[in-house]
Amino acid sequence: MRLQESGEMYIETIYLLSKESSQVRAINVGEHMGYSKPSVSRAIGILKKAGYVTVDENGFIHLTEAGISIAEKTYERHTILTQLFEKLGVDHEIAAEDACKIEHCISDETFAALKAHVLNNLNNNE
């Protein structure tokens, strides 16, 4: 099942929040993303049904292996693209915002080439 951009955003948010605390609830996700509780609840239900998250008896959200895989891939794209745009002279805020938009639609092939280019340039400049 191909995950939509919004699903990737929720998974990435859960991933980032779980790095700060092992206790991530829907309210935390909503506050971080600026979404209402009903919107977050609906999205979590969809992600749960698709096998990307679980919710325990205390309401804590956990990423499954499939969810972690998507989160790490999305977050890596975000990080590399932000670095690339900053190297090109783009302000950090704008670079991060643009990376967030592009990370969901760029092909694996194009991203791999950009990643190799960015990492190669970082290593050559050190």
HELIX and SHEET records of a PDB file:
HELIX    1   1 GLU A    5  GLU A   20  1                                  16    
HELIX    2   2 ALA A   26  MET A   33  1                                   8    
HELIX    3   3 LYS A   37  LYS A   49  1                                  13    
HELIX    4   4 GLU A   65  LYS A   87  1                                  23    
HELIX    5   5 HIS A   92  ILE A  102  1                                  11    
HELIX    6   6 ASP A  108  ASN A  124  1                                  17    
SHEET    1   A 2 VAL A  53  VAL A  55  0                                        
SHEET    2   A 2 ILE A  61  LEU A  63 -1                                        
END                                                                             
